[in-house]
């Protein structure tokens, strides 16, 4: 769970108890970049790649029975780079090159090709999520994802944070990372269409170089939609994002909810402590009521 100033993770060990890790956010998270519209989307991109991967590694290491099974040092760096390369290749380059090949075969216009590429990218994303969702270990991950959403929904409704109470809340949440992915896919159709018909090398370069631009645009849209989700038009616009979350969440068990609540409470405690400290230093009121605005982006 991540707030404005703090991050925390709760991990159930093989022995059955919950290990809680919390720490202040530093560096880029507290820089002016994190407050600048559009540029702050890059912080979220880094968050998903770096912070999320690091805590997944910590979780894996706590489950490891042998020292040589742990992910750390060079192994962690290689894992991150390989994961990033596979994601870019599968979700950006593969649909682009396949669309370009179909264009050469059928003689399609550049606009139609970009639309086809966007459709192919959407199918790849949905197919990938559906496919990995058949794996038992990933189903458990998706159960924790659902626990995460329910906990944040309960907090935002000022409900008691107990497993029974939290279990009554929805699985979907408008600020979910799944929404971020779908928004990137949709925006890619419009952004890449502006480039017109490019040669093969131009297609490859643009799909890689414009990923940060898509991340910035997607984050601002999700932030705006979450702040206006009670408006009828916005509620209609975010429906596809909520539908896609049905693939990335599972109804959590009570023991999963216990873990998510432990992570949230640890983050909230440190968040409020740090907010008071920063307010005392800067004499600027800290946004205490805005805790957990992005609490689950690093899923």
Backbone as CSV, one residue per row, in Angstrom:
resi,resn,N_x,N_y,N_z,CA_x,CA_y,CA_z,C_x,C_y,C_z
1,UNK,0.844,-1.183,0.000,0.000,0.000,0.000,0.889,1.245,0.000
2,UNK,0.535,2.203,-0.871,1.351,3.413,-0.965,0.492,4.644,-0.777
3,UNK,0.957,5.551,0.058,0.304,6.835,0.231,1.132,7.925,-0.411
4,UNK,0.965,9.151,0.062,1.762,10.259,-0.469,3.189,10.220,0.048
5,UNK,3.364,9.822,1.307,4.663,9.917,1.948,5.229,8.574,2.394
6,UNK,4.422,7.536,2.403,4.865,6.260,2.968,4.374,5.085,2.134
7,UNK,5.081,3.969,2.275,4.688,2.729,1.623,4.817,1.610,2.648
8,UNK,3.935,0.631,2.556,3.984,-0.495,3.491,3.543,-1.761,2.776
9,UNK,4.085,-2.871,3.229,3.701,-4.178,2.688,3.483,-5.129,3.855
10,UNK,2.503,-5.991,3.721,2.255,-7.046,4.704,2.341,-8.382,3.973
11,UNK,3.096,-9.297,4.519,3.369,-10.576,3.863,3.142,-11.696,4.864
12,UNK,2.308,-12.659,4.478,2.108,-13.809,5.359,3.226,-14.823,5.104
13,UNK,3.958,-15.138,6.122,5.100,-16.037,5.995,4.629,-17.494,5.973
14,UNK,5.526,-18.413,5.586,5.159,-19.838,5.616,4.747,-20.317,7.001
15,UNK,5.192,-19.644,8.047,4.818,-20.026,9.422,3.424,-19.518,9.813
16,UNK,2.835,-18.659,8.961,1.466,-18.233,9.203,1.301,-16.855,9.804
17,UNK,2.378,-16.238,10.277,2.219,-14.899,10.844,2.439,-13.840,9.763
18,UNK,2.009,-12.613,10.044,2.080,-11.520,9.069,3.307,-10.658,9.353
19,UNK,4.178,-10.567,8.367,5.363,-9.709,8.454,5.020,-8.366,7.802
20,UNK,5.195,-7.269,8.537,4.858,-5.935,8.035,6.135,-5.120,7.833
21,UNK,6.251,-4.519,6.661,7.394,-3.668,6.328,6.855,-2.308,5.910
22,UNK,7.362,-1.242,6.512,6.939,0.105,6.126,8.144,1.022,6.068
23,UNK,8.080,2.023,5.214,9.195,2.957,5.066,8.700,4.251,4.441
24,UNK,9.408,5.348,4.702,9.039,6.623,4.051,9.382,6.573,2.568
25,UNK,8.608,7.262,1.780,8.949,7.442,0.379,9.969,8.566,0.274
26,UNK,10.950,8.383,-0.583,12.013,9.379,-0.708,12.249,9.719,-2.169
27,UNK,13.209,10.584,-2.391,13.664,10.881,-3.744,12.576,11.449,-4.632
28,UNK,12.332,10.774,-5.725,11.440,11.288,-6.759,10.013,11.476,-6.262
29,UNK,9.612,10.679,-5.258,8.240,10.771,-4.757,7.963,12.101,-4.054
30,UNK,8.984,12.698,-3.480,8.819,13.957,-2.758,9.361,15.142,-3.544
31,UNK,9.769,14.901,-4.781,10.303,15.978,-5.606,9.167,16.784,-6.227
32,UNK,9.517,17.919,-6.803,8.517,18.744,-7.466,7.914,18.034,-8.674
33,UNK,8.669,17.111,-9.243,8.181,16.356,-10.393,6.897,15.621,-10.066
34,UNK,6.788,15.118,-8.838,5.621,14.341,-8.435,4.368,15.194,-8.304
35,UNK,4.508,16.527,-8.363,3.355,17.421,-8.234,3.017,18.127,-9.541
36,UNK,3.828,17.933,-10.566,3.602,18.613,-11.842,2.674,17.777,-12.715
37,UNK,1.529,18.332,-13.134,0.627,17.577,-14.006,1.352,17.014,-15.219
38,UNK,0.962,15.808,-15.593,1.526,15.034,-16.701,2.886,14.441,-16.340
39,UNK,3.829,15.246,-15.869,5.121,14.677,-15.510,5.009,13.704,-14.343
40,UNK,4.024,13.914,-13.474,3.869,13.016,-12.336,3.472,11.611,-12.773
41,UNK,2.961,11.463,-13.993,2.664,10.143,-14.516,3.907,9.287,-14.640
42,UNK,5.057,9.916,-14.863,6.314,9.174,-14.938,6.683,8.594,-13.581
43,UNK,6.295,9.286,-12.501,6.533,8.758,-11.163,5.759,7.461,-10.983
44,UNK,4.519,7.437,-11.478,3.703,6.237,-11.371,4.303,5.106,-12.191
45,UNK,4.840,5.438,-13.364,5.471,4.418,-14.198,6.665,3.811,-13.470
46,UNK,7.491,4.658,-12.864,8.625,4.165,-12.110,8.157,3.345,-10.915
47,UNK,7.072,3.795,-10.303,6.505,3.097,-9.158,6.140,1.670,-9.535
48,UNK,5.473,1.514,-10.655,5.043,0.188,-11.085,6.229,-0.716,-11.398
49,UNK,7.275,-0.144,-11.964,8.435,-0.932,-12.369,9.386,-1.215,-11.202
50,UNK,9.711,-0.171,-10.447,10.727,-0.303,-9.417,10.197,-0.712,-8.059
51,UNK,9.328,0.129,-7.494,8.838,-0.125,-6.148,8.034,-1.417,-6.081
52,UNK,7.148,-1.626,-7.054,6.347,-2.841,-7.056,7.201,-4.082,-7.167
53,UNK,8.204,-4.046,-8.051,9.081,-5.197,-8.227,9.889,-5.473,-6.968
54,UNK,10.339,-4.423,-6.305,11.144,-4.611,-5.093,10.346,-5.296,-3.995
55,UNK,9.084,-4.888,-3.839,8.286,-5.511,-2.786,7.836,-6.917,-3.153
56,UNK,7.663,-7.178,-4.445,7.411,-8.558,-4.861,8.622,-9.432,-4.543
57,UNK,9.814,-8.869,-4.734,11.038,-9.607,-4.425,11.139,-9.884,-2.924
58,UNK,10.810,-8.879,-2.100,10.831,-9.078,-0.652,9.870,-10.189,-0.240
59,UNK,8.706,-10.191,-0.872,7.720,-11.228,-0.571,8.245,-12.601,-0.964
60,UNK,8.813,-12.685,-2.168,9.353,-13.964,-2.629,10.477,-14.449,-1.724
61,UNK,11.328,-13.527,-1.266,12.453,-13.913,-0.416,11.987,-14.420,0.943
62,UNK,10.894,-13.881,1.462,10.363,-14.369,2.733,9.794,-15.782,2.598
63,UNK,9.344,-16.108,1.384,8.796,-17.446,1.154,9.884,-18.467,0.838
64,UNK,11.070,-17.977,0.437,12.151,-18.873,0.024,12.656,-19.692,1.211
65,UNK,12.821,-20.993,0.992,13.298,-21.868,2.046,14.826,-21.959,2.078
66,UNK,15.461,-21.684,0.931,16.905,-21.761,0.841,17.471,-20.410,0.428
67,UNK,18.700,-20.136,0.844,19.333,-18.856,0.560,19.496,-18.632,-0.938
68,UNK,19.826,-19.715,-1.686,20.065,-19.558,-3.119,18.780,-19.388,-3.922
69,UNK,17.624,-19.466,-3.267,16.345,-19.250,-3.942,15.912,-17.788,-3.900
70,UNK,16.630,-16.969,-3.161,16.238,-15.574,-2.999,16.577,-14.755,-4.238
71,UNK,15.756,-13.690,-4.477,15.965,-12.782,-5.604,16.561,-11.491,-5.067
72,UNK,17.809,-11.229,-5.410,18.455,-10.025,-4.919,19.663,-9.687,-5.778
73,UNK,20.186,-8.464,-5.612,21.376,-8.045,-6.338,21.204,-8.105,-7.842
74,UNK,22.183,-8.663,-8.552,22.120,-8.759,-10.013,20.897,-9.518,-10.508
75,UNK,20.487,-10.529,-9.761,19.315,-11.306,-10.171,18.078,-10.427,-10.235
76,UNK,17.934,-9.558,-9.239,16.784,-8.646,-9.212,16.834,-7.696,-10.403
77,UNK,18.008,-7.133,-10.700,18.146,-6.189,-11.811,17.848,-6.856,-13.143
78,UNK,18.379,-8.067,-13.331,18.133,-8.794,-14.591,16.650,-9.128,-14.730
79,UNK,16.031,-9.533,-13.621,14.597,-9.861,-13.658,13.772,-8.651,-14.069
80,UNK,14.112,-7.488,-13.524,13.391,-6.270,-13.856,13.562,-5.899,-15.324
81,UNK,14.795,-5.967,-15.825,15.063,-5.614,-17.216,14.392,-6.579,-18.181
82,UNK,14.460,-7.865,-17.885,13.816,-8.863,-18.751,12.306,-8.676,-18.747
83,UNK,11.736,-8.424,-17.577,10.286,-8.204,-17.480,9.861,-6.990,-18.289
84,UNK,10.646,-5.912,-18.189,10.344,-4.694,-18.933,10.434,-4.940,-20.432
85,UNK,11.483,-5.634,-20.863,11.657,-5.919,-22.292,10.523,-6.782,-22.829
86,UNK,10.123,-7.782,-22.068,9.021,-8.647,-22.502,7.715,-7.870,-22.584
87,UNK,7.471,-6.982,-21.616,6.238,-6.193,-21.625,6.184,-5.271,-22.833
88,UNK,7.291,-4.571,-23.119,7.343,-3.674,-24.275,7.178,-4.470,-25.563
89,UNK,7.851,-5.609,-25.641,7.762,-6.421,-26.849,6.377,-6.988,-27.081
90,UNK,5.762,-7.508,-26.027,4.462,-8.162,-26.179,3.327,-7.169,-26.379
91,UNK,3.313,-6.095,-25.594,2.159,-5.198,-25.599,2.296,-4.001,-26.542
92,UNK,3.499,-3.707,-26.983,3.671,-2.557,-27.877,4.225,-2.953,-29.247
93,UNK,5.348,-3.659,-29.266,5.969,-3.956,-30.556,5.223,-5.040,-31.334
94,UNK,4.794,-6.094,-30.663,4.102,-7.182,-31.365,2.838,-6.702,-32.073
95,UNK,1.911,-5.981,-31.400,0.728,-5.486,-32.121,1.076,-4.520,-33.244
96,UNK,2.120,-3.671,-33.016,2.504,-2.689,-34.033,3.051,-3.376,-35.276
97,UNK,3.943,-4.338,-35.079,4.550,-5.024,-36.223,3.543,-5.930,-36.932
98,UNK,2.657,-6.548,-36.157,1.622,-7.370,-36.774,0.684,-6.498,-37.596
99,UNK,0.304,-5.338,-37.060,-0.549,-4.416,-37.811,0.133,-3.907,-39.067
100,UNK,1.437,-3.629,-38.964,2.193,-3.164,-40.131,2.268,-4.246,-41.203
101,UNK,2.404,-5.493,-40.761,2.425,-6.594,-41.712,1.094,-6.760,-42.418
102,UNK,0.007,-6.624,-41.669,-1.331,-6.729,-42.276,-1.557,-5.571,-43.239
103,UNK,-1.031,-4.392,-42.893,-1.149,-3.243,-43.794,-0.458,-3.523,-45.131
104,UNK,0.743,-4.077,-45.079,1.469,-4.389,-46.308,0.745,-5.446,-47.129
105,UNK,0.107,-6.365,-46.445,-0.593,-7.466,-47.117,-1.892,-6.998,-47.771
106,UNK,-2.664,-6.168,-47.048,-3.983,-5.767,-47.534,-4.015,-4.364,-48.130
107,UNK,-2.913,-3.619,-47.999,-2.880,-2.259,-48.540,-3.759,-1.293,-47.781
108,UNK,-3.778,-1.394,-46.458,-4.632,-0.535,-45.638,-4.021,0.857,-45.500
109,UNK,-4.868,1.820,-45.198,-4.387,3.177,-44.951,-3.730,3.248,-43.577
110,UNK,-2.969,4.317,-43.350,-2.296,4.473,-42.066,-3.271,4.578,-40.909
111,UNK,-4.388,5.278,-41.112,-5.374,5.453,-40.040,-6.008,4.124,-39.670
112,UNK,-6.390,3.336,-40.672,-7.001,2.030,-40.418,-5.999,1.102,-39.741
113,UNK,-4.739,1.186,-40.154,-3.699,0.347,-39.557,-3.512,0.675,-38.083
114,UNK,-3.510,1.952,-37.730,-3.373,2.345,-36.320,-4.561,1.874,-35.500
115,UNK,-5.752,1.945,-36.095,-6.936,1.443,-35.396,-6.844,-0.062,-35.200
116,UNK,-6.384,-0.766,-36.234,-6.208,-2.221,-36.139,-5.164,-2.565,-35.084
117,UNK,-4.085,-1.796,-35.048,-3.036,-2.033,-34.053,-3.589,-1.885,-32.645
118,UNK,-4.412,-0.853,-32.436,-5.005,-0.658,-31.117,-5.898,-1.816,-30.721
119,UNK,-6.665,-2.335,-31.692,-7.532,-3.484,-31.409,-6.700,-4.719,-31.081
120,UNK,-5.634,-4.921,-31.845,-4.753,-6.057,-31.577,-4.114,-5.938,-30.198
121,UNK,-3.703,-4.724,-29.838,-3.081,-4.507,-28.527,-4.072,-4.815,-27.407
122,UNK,-5.315,-4.394,-27.594,-6.343,-4.670,-26.586,-6.571,-6.172,-26.447
123,UNK,-6.616,-6.874,-27.571,-6.823,-8.323,-27.530,-5.654,-9.032,-26.853
124,UNK,-4.439,-8.548,-27.123,-3.255,-9.147,-26.487,-3.302,-8.939,-24.976
125,UNK,-3.644,-7.716,-24.542,-3.707,-7.422,-23.114,-4.764,-8.284,-22.422
126,UNK,-5.966,-8.309,-22.992,-7.048,-9.089,-22.382,-6.716,-10.576,-22.413
127,UNK,-6.172,-11.044,-23.540,-5.817,-12.464,-23.644,-4.731,-12.852,-22.658
128,UNK,-3.760,-11.974,-22.485,-2.673,-12.252,-21.542,-3.209,-12.320,-20.113
129,UNK,-4.013,-11.326,-19.731,-4.557,-11.311,-18.372,-5.438,-12.530,-18.133
130,UNK,-6.280,-12.849,-19.126,-7.148,-14.024,-18.991,-6.313,-15.290,-18.873
131,UNK,-5.259,-15.394,-19.682,-4.432,-16.595,-19.690,-3.707,-16.818,-18.378
132,UNK,-3.043,-15.774,-17.860,-2.313,-15.965,-16.609,-3.278,-16.142,-15.438
133,UNK,-4.516,-15.663,-15.625,-5.523,-15.825,-14.588,-5.962,-17.267,-14.398
134,UNK,-5.551,-18.159,-15.306,-5.857,-19.592,-15.171,-4.833,-20.284,-14.272
135,UNK,-3.705,-19.616,-13.993,-2.645,-20.206,-13.189,-3.004,-20.077,-11.705
136,UNK,-2.984,-21.174,-10.936,-3.398,-21.115,-9.517,-2.665,-20.062,-8.704
137,UNK,-1.339,-19.941,-8.877,-0.596,-18.941,-8.095,-1.030,-17.524,-8.440
138,UNK,-1.320,-17.267,-9.720,-1.777,-15.932,-10.129,-3.189,-15.677,-9.621
139,UNK,-4.009,-16.709,-9.561,-5.347,-16.548,-8.994,-5.258,-16.079,-7.545
140,UNK,-4.255,-16.586,-6.840,-4.061,-16.138,-5.453,-3.609,-14.685,-5.417
141,UNK,-2.731,-14.308,-6.355,-2.316,-12.904,-6.461,-3.515,-12.011,-6.724
142,UNK,-4.390,-12.448,-7.622,-5.582,-11.667,-7.938,-6.521,-11.598,-6.733
143,UNK,-6.496,-12.624,-5.873,-7.287,-12.571,-4.645,-6.776,-11.484,-3.715
144,UNK,-5.453,-11.369,-3.610,-4.869,-10.288,-2.808,-5.137,-8.931,-3.445
145,UNK,-5.177,-8.900,-4.775,-5.530,-7.655,-5.468,-6.949,-7.230,-5.086
146,UNK,-7.868,-8.201,-5.045,-9.229,-7.899,-4.619,-9.283,-7.434,-3.174
147,UNK,-8.461,-8.029,-2.314,-8.404,-7.616,-0.907,-7.914,-6.180,-0.788
148,UNK,-6.964,-5.838,-1.615,-6.415,-4.485,-1.651,-7.513,-3.469,-1.984
149,UNK,-8.285,-3.761,-3.038,-9.362,-2.866,-3.457,-10.424,-2.730,-2.377
150,UNK,-10.828,-3.842,-1.799,-11.872,-3.807,-0.779,-11.437,-2.983,0.431
151,UNK,-10.175,-3.112,0.801,-9.673,-2.367,1.950,-9.704,-0.868,1.689
152,UNK,-9.265,-0.454,0.517,-9.261,0.970,0.194,-10.684,1.502,0.049
153,UNK,-11.564,0.726,-0.565,-12.971,1.142,-0.663,-13.582,1.307,0.721
154,UNK,-13.246,0.409,1.635,-13.774,0.501,2.999,-13.239,1.744,3.707
155,UNK,-11.947,2.018,3.552,-11.352,3.203,4.179,-12.001,4.472,3.639
156,UNK,-12.186,4.545,2.325,-12.769,5.748,1.732,-14.234,5.924,2.116
157,UNK,-14.868,4.845,2.559,-16.248,4.925,3.047,-16.305,5.108,4.559
158,UNK,-15.129,5.303,5.196,-15.017,5.490,6.654,-15.582,4.302,7.420
159,UNK,-15.437,3.104,6.853,-15.930,1.897,7.514,-14.855,1.318,8.424
160,UNK,-15.278,0.448,9.314,-14.355,-0.229,10.218,-13.474,-1.180,9.404
161,UNK,-12.178,-1.147,9.666,-11.258,-1.991,8.899,-11.037,-3.316,9.617
162,UNK,-12.029,-4.173,9.506,-11.936,-5.553,9.967,-12.244,-6.452,8.770
163,UNK,-11.746,-7.696,8.765,-12.009,-8.560,7.611,-13.480,-8.708,7.259
164,UNK,-14.334,-8.864,8.252,-15.760,-9.042,7.973,-16.351,-7.774,7.367
165,UNK,-16.015,-6.622,7.944,-16.537,-5.346,7.442,-16.030,-5.062,6.038
166,UNK,-14.729,-5.231,5.825,-14.130,-4.924,4.528,-14.654,-5.855,3.431
167,UNK,-14.974,-7.078,3.783,-15.425,-8.060,2.783,-16.706,-7.635,2.080
168,UNK,-17.470,-6.711,2.654,-18.737,-6.288,2.074,-18.563,-5.260,0.959
169,UNK,-17.356,-4.753,0.776,-17.141,-3.681,-0.195,-16.786,-4.227,-1.573
170,UNK,-16.926,-3.396,-2.621,-16.715,-3.870,-4.003,-15.271,-4.261,-4.285
171,UNK,-15.119,-5.117,-5.294,-13.793,-5.515,-5.767,-13.163,-4.443,-6.649
172,UNK,-13.996,-3.637,-7.313,-13.477,-2.676,-8.292,-13.105,-1.354,-7.624
173,UNK,-12.116,-0.691,-8.227,-11.734,0.649,-7.780,-11.223,1.442,-8.974
174,UNK,-11.669,2.695,-9.145,-11.323,3.463,-10.354,-9.852,3.806,-10.493
175,UNK,-9.058,3.775,-9.399,-7.640,4.110,-9.509,-6.754,2.878,-9.642
176,UNK,-7.344,1.765,-9.991,-6.597,0.511,-10.104,-5.574,0.565,-11.236
177,UNK,-4.474,-0.169,-11.063,-3.476,-0.258,-12.114,-4.011,-0.898,-13.374
178,UNK,-5.027,-1.750,-13.253,-5.661,-2.332,-14.437,-6.293,-1.242,-15.284
179,UNK,-6.908,-0.266,-14.640,-7.483,0.869,-15.355,-6.395,1.636,-16.092
180,UNK,-5.239,1.738,-15.463,-4.102,2.418,-16.081,-3.717,1.720,-17.387
181,UNK,-3.654,0.384,-17.356,-3.270,-0.388,-18.540,-4.267,-0.180,-19.669
182,UNK,-5.561,-0.295,-19.368,-6.577,-0.144,-20.408,-6.569,1.265,-20.973
183,UNK,-6.374,2.261,-20.122,-6.329,3.642,-20.586,-5.150,3.866,-21.524
184,UNK,-3.998,3.276,-21.203,-2.826,3.372,-22.076,-3.140,2.778,-23.445
185,UNK,-3.820,1.642,-23.469,-4.160,0.988,-24.739,-5.055,1.883,-25.591
186,UNK,-6.087,2.460,-24.974,-7.017,3.308,-25.716,-6.319,4.571,-26.212
187,UNK,-5.537,5.190,-25.338,-4.843,6.416,-25.735,-3.814,6.156,-26.830
188,UNK,-3.244,4.964,-26.855,-2.244,4.657,-27.877,-2.819,4.747,-29.275
189,UNK,-4.107,4.429,-29.425,-4.749,4.525,-30.746,-4.717,5.973,-31.235
190,UNK,-5.067,6.907,-30.356,-5.118,8.320,-30.743,-3.713,8.896,-30.943
191,UNK,-2.804,8.589,-30.016,-1.461,9.148,-30.100,-0.725,8.638,-31.333
192,UNK,-0.782,7.340,-31.579,-0.064,6.780,-32.722,-0.709,7.172,-34.047
193,UNK,-2.012,7.450,-34.017,-2.689,7.886,-35.245,-2.184,9.251,-35.700
194,UNK,-1.770,10.091,-34.738,-1.246,11.410,-35.083,0.061,11.329,-35.864
195,UNK,0.739,10.190,-35.760,2.026,10.029,-36.428,1.884,9.658,-37.897
196,UNK,0.676,9.228,-38.270,0.455,8.851,-39.663,1.086,7.512,-40.003
197,UNK,1.363,7.318,-41.269,1.915,6.063,-41.773,3.441,6.123,-41.721
198,UNK,4.048,5.312,-40.862,5.491,5.317,-40.660,6.141,4.080,-41.270
199,UNK,7.424,4.178,-41.624,8.157,2.982,-42.053,8.372,2.047,-40.862
200,UNK,8.869,0.853,-41.127,9.026,-0.151,-40.078,9.861,0.368,-38.907
201,UNK,11.000,0.994,-39.197,11.868,1.473,-38.133,11.205,2.590,-37.346
202,UNK,10.400,3.424,-38.023,9.670,4.489,-37.343,8.615,3.933,-36.413
203,UNK,7.966,2.845,-36.830,6.961,2.196,-35.984,7.612,1.672,-34.705
204,UNK,8.737,0.983,-34.848,9.415,0.413,-33.682,9.875,1.516,-32.724
205,UNK,10.529,2.555,-33.266,11.061,3.629,-32.425,9.944,4.388,-31.711
206,UNK,8.873,4.702,-32.432,7.793,5.495,-31.835,7.074,4.733,-30.735
207,UNK,6.887,3.436,-30.904,6.172,2.644,-29.897,6.964,2.539,-28.607
208,UNK,8.285,2.602,-28.693,9.113,2.543,-27.493,9.241,3.923,-26.854
209,UNK,9.556,4.929,-27.675,9.843,6.264,-27.150,8.611,6.961,-26.591
210,UNK,7.416,6.606,-27.080,6.207,7.300,-26.633,5.525,6.633,-25.437
211,UNK,6.111,5.557,-24.925,5.530,4.916,-23.740,5.434,5.896,-22.566
212,UNK,6.474,6.686,-22.263,6.331,7.673,-21.165,5.221,8.692,-21.411
213,UNK,5.031,9.110,-22.661,3.963,10.060,-22.990,2.602,9.435,-22.703
214,UNK,2.422,8.185,-23.112,1.153,7.490,-22.851,0.919,7.336,-21.352
215,UNK,1.987,7.063,-20.606,1.862,6.923,-19.154,1.410,8.230,-18.518
216,UNK,1.974,9.337,-18.962,1.593,10.638,-18.416,0.127,10.952,-18.701
217,UNK,-0.301,10.731,-19.942,-1.686,11.017,-20.314,-2.656,10.105,-19.571
218,UNK,-2.299,8.836,-19.474,-3.181,7.874,-18.807,-3.356,8.212,-17.338
219,UNK,-2.277,8.588,-16.673,-2.373,8.905,-15.255,-3.275,10.109,-15.007
220,UNK,-3.121,11.144,-15.837,-3.951,12.336,-15.649,-5.427,12.022,-15.876
221,UNK,-5.706,11.173,-16.856,-7.106,10.807,-17.105,-7.683,10.032,-15.922
222,UNK,-6.931,9.058,-15.417,-7.417,8.248,-14.299,-7.612,9.113,-13.052
223,UNK,-6.690,10.019,-12.825,-6.800,10.921,-11.673,-8.045,11.795,-11.794
224,UNK,-8.261,12.352,-12.993,-9.437,13.187,-13.214,-10.724,12.377,-13.066
225,UNK,-10.748,11.183,-13.655,-11.953,10.347,-13.592,-12.269,9.936,-12.155
226,UNK,-11.232,9.610,-11.374,-11.456,9.208,-9.986,-12.023,10.363,-9.158
227,UNK,-11.585,11.588,-9.459,-12.073,12.762,-8.720,-13.481,13.174,-9.130
228,UNK,-13.965,12.678,-10.282,-15.299,13.042,-10.768,-16.167,11.811,-11.040
229,UNK,-15.874,10.717,-10.348,-16.538,9.453,-10.670,-18.030,9.449,-10.350
230,UNK,-18.501,10.403,-9.549,-19.929,10.452,-9.237,-20.752,11.145,-10.322
231,UNK,-20.056,11.779,-11.273,-20.769,12.406,-12.391,-21.254,11.309,-13.341
232,UNK,-22.508,11.381,-13.822,-23.054,10.305,-14.662,-22.217,10.004,-15.907
233,UNK,-21.705,11.030,-16.557,-20.914,10.802,-17.778,-19.590,10.120,-17.437
234,UNK,-18.942,10.583,-16.377,-17.677,9.971,-15.970,-17.904,8.533,-15.513
235,UNK,-18.987,8.303,-14.791,-19.303,6.943,-14.349,-19.473,6.004,-15.547
236,UNK,-20.038,6.531,-16.626,-20.190,5.733,-17.850,-18.841,5.510,-18.530
237,UNK,-17.978,6.544,-18.526,-16.675,6.438,-19.188,-15.763,5.415,-18.524
238,UNK,-15.846,5.281,-17.194,-14.919,4.392,-16.495,-15.445,2.955,-16.403
239,UNK,-16.623,2.689,-16.950,-17.152,1.329,-16.881,-16.226,0.292,-17.496
240,UNK,-15.647,0.541,-18.687,-14.720,-0.465,-19.239,-13.549,-0.766,-18.317
241,UNK,-13.016,0.265,-17.630,-11.929,0.038,-16.684,-12.364,-0.881,-15.548
242,UNK,-13.568,-0.677,-15.045,-14.076,-1.503,-13.954,-14.380,-2.913,-14.438
243,UNK,-14.875,-3.038,-15.674,-15.139,-4.371,-16.230,-13.855,-5.183,-16.336
244,UNK,-12.780,-4.550,-16.810,-11.524,-5.268,-16.979,-10.973,-5.743,-15.638
245,UNK,-11.280,-5.029,-14.573,-10.813,-5.445,-13.253,-11.410,-6.773,-12.813
246,UNK,-12.505,-7.184,-13.449,-13.070,-8.493,-13.135,-12.114,-9.617,-13.499
247,UNK,-11.183,-9.337,-14.424,-10.184,-10.337,-14.794,-8.986,-10.333,-13.853
248,UNK,-8.729,-9.213,-13.192,-7.512,-9.093,-12.370,-7.798,-9.141,-10.870
249,UNK,-9.037,-9.372,-10.485,-9.367,-9.505,-9.067,-10.149,-10.791,-8.842
250,UNK,-10.066,-11.298,-7.648,-10.839,-12.452,-7.202,-11.379,-12.129,-5.813
251,UNK,-12.545,-12.661,-5.457,-13.040,-12.458,-4.094,-12.018,-13.006,-3.084
252,UNK,-11.524,-12.172,-2.206,-10.483,-12.620,-1.267,-11.063,-13.375,-0.076
253,UNK,-10.249,-14.223,0.504,-10.617,-14.896,1.744,-10.389,-13.929,2.908
254,UNK,-10.907,-14.272,4.071,-10.757,-13.402,5.237,-9.294,-13.264,5.648
255,UNK,-8.494,-14.327,5.449,-7.085,-14.220,5.825,-6.325,-13.301,4.869
256,UNK,-6.765,-13.227,3.602,-6.183,-12.262,2.663,-6.532,-10.837,3.080
257,UNK,-7.776,-10.637,3.481,-8.194,-9.311,3.933,-7.425,-8.891,5.181
258,UNK,-7.115,-9.845,6.034,-6.326,-9.539,7.224,-4.956,-8.991,6.841
259,UNK,-4.363,-9.556,5.792,-3.055,-9.102,5.324,-3.157,-7.700,4.721
260,UNK,-4.174,-7.476,3.874,-4.310,-6.164,3.228,-4.597,-5.073,4.252
261,UNK,-5.370,-5.379,5.259,-5.665,-4.404,6.306,-4.405,-4.079,7.111
262,UNK,-3.592,-5.101,7.373,-2.340,-4.872,8.102,-1.419,-3.943,7.317
263,UNK,-1.340,-4.148,6.005,-0.504,-3.281,5.170,-1.046,-1.862,5.167
264,UNK,-2.361,-1.728,5.032,-2.950,-0.399,4.975,-2.765,0.355,6.293
265,UNK,-2.998,-0.322,7.404,-2.862,0.332,8.699,-1.422,0.787,8.954
266,UNK,-0.456,-0.040,8.531,0.949,0.336,8.702,1.279,1.555,7.854
267,UNK,0.800,1.563,6.619,1.028,2.711,5.753,0.365,3.953,6.321
268,UNK,-0.876,3.831,6.784,-1.623,4.979,7.284,-0.965,5.581,8.526
269,UNK,-0.491,4.731,9.415,0.167,5.220,10.630,1.418,6.025,10.293
270,UNK,2.267,5.473,9.424,3.481,6.182,9.037,3.149,7.405,8.190
271,UNK,2.130,7.299,7.358,1.706,8.414,6.509,1.320,9.625,7.352
272,UNK,0.493,9.420,8.347,0.050,10.526,9.196,1.205,11.104,10.011
273,UNK,2.088,10.234,10.476,3.255,10.699,11.225,4.143,11.588,10.358
274,UNK,4.419,11.148,9.147,5.272,11.925,8.250,4.595,13.214,7.808
275,UNK,3.284,13.164,7.578,2.559,14.360,7.158,2.651,15.449,8.221
276,UNK,2.533,15.052,9.483,2.650,16.021,10.575,4.067,16.598,10.644
277,UNK,5.059,15.742,10.430,6.443,16.213,10.449,6.712,17.204,9.321
278,UNK,6.223,16.881,8.116,6.444,17.770,6.981,5.697,19.092,7.171
279,UNK,4.504,19.013,7.770,3.746,20.238,8.016,4.473,21.127,9.025
280,UNK,5.065,20.508,10.042,5.791,21.284,11.050,7.027,21.961,10.445
281,UNK,7.668,21.294,9.494,8.884,21.849,8.892,8.573,22.953,7.887
282,UNK,7.508,22.761,7.120,7.226,23.701,6.034,6.179,24.738,6.380
283,UNK,5.459,24.519,7.512,4.356,25.399,7.891,3.239,25.400,6.851
284,UNK,3.210,24.374,6.017,2.150,24.238,5.016,1.277,23.063,5.417
285,UNK,-0.050,23.251,5.540,-0.918,22.143,5.944,-0.759,20.950,5.021
286,UNK,-0.494,19.796,5.597,-0.362,18.573,4.806,-1.743,18.008,4.506
287,UNK,-1.933,17.398,3.363,-3.238,16.877,2.961,-3.566,15.560,3.658
288,UNK,-3.797,15.618,4.973,-4.045,14.400,5.730,-5.273,13.649,5.243
289,UNK,-6.283,14.378,4.773,-7.507,13.719,4.309,-7.320,13.043,2.970
290,UNK,-6.155,13.280,2.338,-5.922,12.717,1.014,-5.033,11.489,1.083
291,UNK,-4.949,10.863,2.232,-4.150,9.654,2.405,-4.651,8.576,1.450
292,UNK,-3.736,7.842,0.879,-4.059,6.702,0.013,-4.690,7.115,-1.300
293,UNK,-4.401,8.317,-1.773,-4.882,8.724,-3.101,-4.420,7.742,-4.165
294,UNK,-3.184,7.276,-4.024,-2.637,6.315,-4.989,-2.173,5.062,-4.247
295,UNK,-2.946,4.642,-3.277,-2.442,3.623,-2.375,-2.216,2.268,-3.002
296,UNK,-2.808,1.997,-4.140,-2.644,0.661,-4.699,-2.165,0.666,-6.135
297,UNK,-1.352,1.657,-6.500,-0.826,1.682,-7.857,0.280,0.660,-8.053
298,UNK,0.948,0.260,-6.976,2.104,-0.607,-7.146,1.734,-2.071,-6.980
299,UNK,0.598,-2.441,-7.543,0.175,-3.819,-7.376,1.100,-4.764,-8.102
